[in-house]
């Protein structure tokens, strides 16, 4: 009946009593909790069963999940690491529920469920940590990383001992500083100090990878060293944790470590081949039950075995993750389990930590430790790893700034530190005050990593306002440094073809930096451990600043992911380019970054390598008929951001089968430069000029001029700017774009008048329609059109009528229109945007007829647009030497 208060079922065979299986009470009073979420239990049982508190756990889990999102949204501008947000949310939500909603959400006994489920979530989480670490790749870690990782444990262990005994209120530790303490030493006494020291030595690899990516220092020398060292540090921490657990068993005998060590050896040499075969068989037969049974059963079985060996159950799960072969299978396992483990199970673990981190413990009179002492201990714990890494890095020969930056990065803490702290608490190595101090220390370390690293990693170099990196400003015979961006292997053929055409022989050297662009996700932490060395480049790297080239990722019995296979293919392709070309140096790198900030990584690498040109593929791919397929919006965002922020020239390649023609055949390629005017078009002409030095390229330069050419319009696009020069003072530059175009084109015509591979054509047109018609008439078909982006061409009279139909503004008006032209349907396009310094279009040193500059000679330069007699505001100390074709300026000092 509806008004019955209880329905009862008698099950004598099970309990011999009455079990309440259904509750339908009338509305209780507000403070009466007798009917609140009461589950099945015997009436004669005084203490509720474990299952009684499961509904409370559901409320706690929902609170921490929603609370974490709210805290993350509030603190988003601070860009805190994920651990900081989760740990802080656990403290706020846990203490809040205990203070204001203890009866309805977090009674004291409900923490048993929270603690149990939290420990279970750790077992599965450390399995994912082991799954991320590739031991084959760890073998390539350099001695610098091993040195940094191992020496990072020295001082933290010592400070851990000291801090523990300062806080220890237990009478067992009062005589620590006297010989009496060390007489008849009980190993259990060392459990707490070792756990404390191990907690301070941890450097979290996944968290550090994300921080390095956010700071855009992942591909710097410091970033790579820190990431490699964190692997060594994390593996060392697991070993120390096993030692601490052995001491907790009451013995110093190293033989007690043998069961755990034997388990690891058996897992690697016996279990690993069997698991590999089972997983491969399950994948081939699409047997999902076998797959899930093997993984979950292996995790639980390994945990039970290590627990029986005297170690912690999380160690067994970690080892089982290590033995899973890396490859597509490990990636799919990460995708299958990670969201559930990190999104559903782990929040309960952080809630458990937060509920036990009561700040009132600090002022509790039971613990005879002054709050100021606790504050000083937190500061000491926070600074220990930084000081330790700084000292040993300085001893290793690092600069002060680099050593401090590395110390700040190595202070990154993660879930592993919380595992060590909770293990120490569960094994009665810590009291409640020690637990709170360590949790707060970990929170402070995690929060301060990014600000410290950002503050200490600022470059010492002052940006040179007048230093331009463009093809136009380079000598034709000087080294061309190109950064080539590759998303997939489909981008390879066109890029390789373009680079081969840019290498005209030994007198035209080229350095190529191939960048494999990979999107960063939470599952790609291991992808950022780039430790490769190309055999062809080992000797070069000894005498150069380049220290991050690749070798193929191979190993016996190793399964490669699709990304690693692509990386190997890219590496091999550019190695082949280096072997085939004359005076070609190729180096392969990998950028793992979110698409939203990937352009920053590319720009930073371009600055580090001092490249002149960055080549990046168009966001649309062409089919076999030359038609562009669906676009990749993420690639387009990278292209647009790069065009806007790059500090050198940028080229976007629209590949329509450019690489299908072999440059080694007798047939020559047909390239066309369409020149209308402006810095971008001059850059396109400069690049086409260099490509024309290749014997396999025929170049046509089509210059389009307006029919009614009014010379009075020179001042319309003049660049007039007063520029502040380093050291004080100003100088003025006035130069019309049309005059710059004429000067550069005349030089090009003069120096190529006897070159049979180059054809110059000049035509006059009225509007945009005639521009497209004239291009189709003069060069109806060619392999590659080289165009300037020329966004200011919208204001040109001859481009009228085209700008209204622009679809891809990053290509510019002309290139966007050519994409849809019938005569260019099979032709590839290369769109160039020049980087130039406003007010100083071009620095030159006139040597004969060469108006190009040597970027490495910054002392003997005169700005284009200043004749020998037009240099004003120069002090008497300025020496000008006039020669028939040379202008040399020494010791320039510009007056204000």
ABEGO torsion letter per residue (X at the ends): XAABABBBBBBAAAAGBBBBABBBBBBBBAABAAABGBBBBBAABABBBAAAAAAAAAAAAAAAAAAAAAAAAAAAAAGBBAAAAAAAAAAAAAAAAAAAAAAAABBAAAAAAAAAAAAAAAAAAAAAAAAABBAAAAAABBAAAAAAAAAAAAAAAAAAAAAAAAABABAAAAAAABAAAABGBBAAAAAAAAAAAAAAABBBAAAAAAAAAAAGAAABAAAAAAAAAAAAAAAAAAAAAAAAAAAAAGBABAAAAAAAAAAAAAAAAAAAAAAAAAAAAAAAAGBAAAAAAAAAAAAAAAAAAAAAAGBBAAAAAAAAAAABBBEAAAAAAAAAAAAAAAAAAAAAAAAAAAAABBAAAAABAABBBBAAAAAAAAAAAAAAAAAAAAAAAAAAGBBAAAAAAAAAAAABBBAAAAAAAAAAAAAGABBAAAAAAAAAAAAAAAAAAAAAAAAAABBABBBBAABBBBAAABBAABBBBBBBBBABAAAAAAAAAAAAAABAEAABBBBBBBBBBBBBBAAAAAAABBBBBBAAAAAAAAABABAABBBBBBBBGBBBBAAAAAAAAAAAAAAAAAAABBGBBBBBBBBBBBAAAAAAAAAAAAAAAGBABBBBBBABBBBAAGBBBBBBAAAAAAAAAAAAABABBBBBBBBBGAAABBAABABBBBBBBBBAEEAAAAAAAAAAAAAAABAABBBBBBBBBBABBBAAAAAAABBBBBBBBBGEEBBBBBBBAAAAAAAAAAAAAAAAAABAABBBBBBBBABAAAAAAAAAAABABBABBBBBAGAAAAABAAABGAAAABABAAAEAAAAAAAABAAAAABBBBBBBBBBBBGBABBBBBBEABABBBAABAABBBBBGBBAAABBGBBAABBBBBBAABBBBBGBBBBX
